[in-house]
Amino acid sequence: MTDGYDADFLGTPLPLPRPAQKVRVLAYPRFTVLLDPERRIAAVTAVNIDGATLQNLPRTGDWRLDDRLPADEQAGPEVYTRNDLDRGHLVRRRDPGWGPTQTARAASEATFFYPNAAPQAAGFNQSKELWLGLEDHVLAYAETTDQRVSVFTSPVLAESDPPYRGIRVPLRFWKIAAWHGPDGLAAAGFVLDQSELVDTGNETLAAPPLGAFRTFQVPIADIAALTGIDLGALVEADVLVRPGARETGWRTLDSAGDIVL
């Protein structure tokens, strides 16, 4: 099953965002990865999540290369050995794991292909835990409507990202969650900054002792400007900048209660 991201999943057409650069289109069960072959990391990932039938399955699956691509176009196991880098899921393991158990398990295991990974500094703290829980928070909010969410996640692939073992380690990540609210399409955008945790001058990439992940809710138009990606209707659907929004600009998030939906 390699059906990929469904643009009509929310009932309002939402095309897959397209970056300006050349990418490889990789369809997996319920999600799609647009891989930048020069950076060897995803430029966009997109997943459909049905909160009403989401399964809580035990972790199964092992990280592996995607044989549809040459190995030298993927940031594989050599990037993550003997250092403090995690294989960070872009599409979370649980996100596509909904519906019948066998189907959900196959979709969850597909998230372990290396094109769906990006190097992230190891070690959890409140900011990173918040980042990993953003979809859950939006899903809980969307349960008052039709319980479906589409999520787009990727590193910000900047020219200034530091080189390391044949790749450049991204210092920031972006995420956009979209759902169909009472007034139509709604979306919220977020940025995680791991700049303080990445030091490629040290082979081990040890985290500075005072470093921290920083998580922000940001205007989706700012994500489009940062990445050069056409985010289409997501910009107009942004709950942070709609008429009547209480606050605009970049909001530092310390807890889920800080999120504007």
ZAROBA-305330 format. One record per residue (C-alpha): x, y, z; residue in one letter; chain; residue number from 1. Coordinates in steps of 0.1 Angstrom, whole numbers. Each point is the difference from the previous one (the first is absolute). Example, Ala and Ser with C-alpha at 12.3 -4.5 7.8 and 13.67 -1.06 7.14 Angstrom:
2
X;Y;Z;type;mol;seq
123;-45;78;A;A;1
14;34;-7;S;A;2
% end
This chain:
261
X;Y;Z;type;mol;seq
0;0;0;M;A;1
17;32;-12;T;A;2
-30;23;-4;D;A;3
17;31;13;G;A;4
-14;33;12;Y;A;5
-36;6;-9;D;A;6
-7;37;-10;A;A;7
-38;-5;5;D;A;8
3;-16;34;F;A;9
-15;31;19;L;A;10
-29;5;-24;G;A;11
16;33;-12;T;A;12
27;-6;-27;P;A;13
34;6;15;L;A;14
28;-8;-26;P;A;15
34;-12;11;L;A;16
23;30;6;P;A;17
27;1;-26;R;A;18
35;13;6;P;A;19
18;19;-28;A;A;20
29;-24;-2;Q;A;21
1;-34;-17;K;A;22
-14;-28;22;V;A;23
-7;-37;0;R;A;24
-36;-8;6;V;A;25
-3;-30;23;L;A;26
-35;-13;9;A;A;27
-5;-21;31;Y;A;28
-32;-12;17;P;A;29
-20;31;8;R;A;30
30;23;-3;F;A;31
24;15;-26;T;A;32
36;11;2;V;A;33
15;25;-24;L;A;34
37;-7;3;L;A;35
27;25;-10;D;A;36
26;-23;-15;P;A;37
28;26;3;E;A;38
-6;5;37;R;A;39
-10;-37;4;R;A;40
-28;12;24;I;A;41
-37;6;-5;A;A;42
-11;35;-12;A;A;43
-36;-8;8;V;A;44
-19;-29;17;T;A;45
-38;-2;0;A;A;46
-22;-24;19;V;A;47
-38;-5;5;N;A;48
-11;-9;36;I;A;49
-35;-13;9;D;A;50
-3;7;37;G;A;51
-32;-20;3;A;A;52
17;-33;-10;T;A;53
36;6;12;L;A;54
16;-31;14;Q;A;55
24;-2;30;N;A;56
22;-28;-13;L;A;57
33;-12;15;P;A;58
31;13;-17;R;A;59
10;-23;-29;T;A;60
23;6;-29;G;A;61
37;7;-6;D;A;62
17;29;-18;W;A;63
9;-10;-36;R;A;64
9;16;-33;L;A;65
-27;4;-27;D;A;66
11;-22;-29;D;A;67
-18;23;-24;R;A;68
28;25;4;L;A;69
38;-3;-3;P;A;70
16;-3;35;A;A;71
20;32;-6;D;A;72
-32;20;-3;E;A;73
-11;-10;35;Q;A;74
15;10;34;A;A;75
5;-35;12;G;A;76
13;-17;31;P;A;77
35;14;-4;E;A;78
-13;34;10;V;A;79
-13;-12;34;Y;A;80
28;-22;13;T;A;81
23;9;29;R;A;82
-15;34;7;N;A;83
-28;17;18;D;A;84
-24;2;-30;L;A;85
-34;-16;0;D;A;86
-18;-13;-30;R;A;87
-28;24;3;G;A;88
-33;-12;-16;H;A;89
-15;28;-22;L;A;90
-33;-19;-4;V;A;91
-4;-14;35;R;A;92
-3;-38;4;R;A;93
-35;2;12;R;A;94
-14;26;-24;D;A;95
-10;-23;-29;P;A;96
-8;-29;23;G;A;97
-38;1;-1;W;A;98
-28;-22;-13;G;A;99
2;-38;0;P;A;100
29;-14;21;T;A;101
19;-17;-28;Q;A;102
-2;31;-22;T;A;103
9;23;29;A;A;104
30;-21;9;R;A;105
13;0;-36;A;A;106
-4;38;-2;A;A;107
18;6;33;S;A;108
29;-23;-10;E;A;109
4;20;-32;A;A;110
10;30;20;T;A;111
34;-17;6;F;A;112
13;6;-35;F;A;113
30;24;1;Y;A;114
-16;26;-23;P;A;115
-24;6;29;N;A;116
29;7;25;A;A;117
19;32;7;A;A;118
29;4;25;P;A;119
-12;15;33;Q;A;120
20;7;31;A;A;121
-4;-28;25;A;A;122
-16;5;34;G;A;123
-35;10;9;F;A;124
-12;31;18;N;A;125
-33;18;3;Q;A;126
3;18;-33;S;A;127
7;-31;-20;K;A;128
-27;-19;18;E;A;129
-24;28;-9;L;A;130
12;-1;-36;W;A;131
-8;-38;-2;L;A;132
-34;6;15;G;A;133
-12;27;-22;L;A;134
-20;-23;-23;E;A;135
-17;-16;30;D;A;136
-10;35;13;H;A;137
-14;9;-34;V;A;138
-18;-33;-3;L;A;139
-17;4;34;A;A;140
-11;35;-12;Y;A;141
-13;-14;-33;A;A;142
-20;-27;17;E;A;143
-28;26;3;T;A;144
-2;0;-39;T;A;145
8;-30;-22;D;A;146
30;-14;18;Q;A;147
23;1;-30;R;A;148
33;19;-2;V;A;149
27;3;-27;S;A;150
35;8;12;V;A;151
30;13;-20;F;A;152
34;-2;16;T;A;153
36;5;-12;S;A;154
33;16;9;P;A;155
7;35;-12;V;A;156
27;-8;-26;L;A;157
22;31;4;A;A;158
33;6;-18;E;A;159
15;9;34;S;A;160
-7;-34;16;D;A;161
33;-14;12;P;A;162
17;-28;-20;P;A;163
4;-34;16;Y;A;164
8;-35;-15;R;A;165
-11;9;-35;G;A;166
-32;18;9;I;A;167
-8;33;17;R;A;168
-18;-2;33;V;A;169
-32;21;0;P;A;170
-3;24;29;L;A;171
-37;6;-2;R;A;172
-31;-20;-8;F;A;173
-35;11;-10;W;A;174
-34;-16;4;K;A;175
-35;9;-12;I;A;176
-31;-17;12;A;A;177
-32;5;-20;A;A;178
-36;-10;7;W;A;179
-35;9;-11;H;A;180
-15;23;27;G;A;181
-35;16;3;P;A;182
10;28;-24;D;A;183
18;-22;-25;G;A;184
37;-9;-3;L;A;185
21;10;30;A;A;186
37;-4;5;A;A;187
28;7;26;A;A;188
37;3;-7;G;A;189
29;-8;23;F;A;190
38;2;0;V;A;191
25;-19;22;L;A;192
35;14;4;D;A;193
28;-23;10;Q;A;194
29;24;-8;S;A;195
12;1;36;E;A;196
3;-38;1;L;A;197
20;-6;-32;V;A;198
38;4;-1;D;A;199
15;-17;-30;T;A;200
35;10;11;G;A;201
-1;-29;24;N;A;202
-2;-35;-16;E;A;203
-23;-11;28;T;A;204
-24;30;-5;L;A;205
-3;2;38;A;A;206
-28;24;11;A;A;207
12;32;17;P;A;208
-10;-3;36;P;A;209
-24;30;-1;L;A;210
-14;-7;-35;G;A;211
-37;-4;-5;A;A;212
-25;-8;-27;F;A;213
-22;31;-6;R;A;214
-35;-4;-14;T;A;215
-20;28;-15;F;A;216
-34;4;-16;Q;A;217
6;22;-30;V;A;218
-19;15;-30;P;A;219
-2;-26;-28;I;A;220
11;28;-24;A;A;221
32;2;19;D;A;222
6;-38;-5;I;A;223
-6;5;-37;A;A;224
26;28;0;A;A;225
25;-20;20;L;A;226
-2;-31;-22;T;A;227
-9;13;-35;G;A;228
-29;-25;-1;I;A;229
-33;9;-15;D;A;230
-25;-7;29;L;A;231
-30;10;-20;G;A;232
-33;2;20;A;A;233
17;-7;33;L;A;234
12;36;2;V;A;235
-36;14;-2;E;A;236
-13;-27;24;A;A;237
25;10;27;D;A;238
-18;4;34;V;A;239
28;22;12;L;A;240
-6;28;-25;V;A;241
-37;-3;-7;R;A;242
-22;31;7;P;A;243
-7;2;37;G;A;244
30;-20;10;A;A;245
12;10;35;R;A;246
37;-1;-8;E;A;247
23;-1;-31;T;A;248
37;-4;-6;G;A;249
22;-27;15;W;A;250
-12;-14;33;R;A;251
23;-20;22;T;A;252
-17;-31;12;L;A;253
7;-13;35;D;A;254
-30;-23;2;S;A;255
-30;-11;-21;A;A;256
-21;26;17;G;A;257
20;27;-18;D;A;258
-11;-12;-35;I;A;259
-25;21;-18;V;A;260
-27;-20;-18;L;A;261
% end
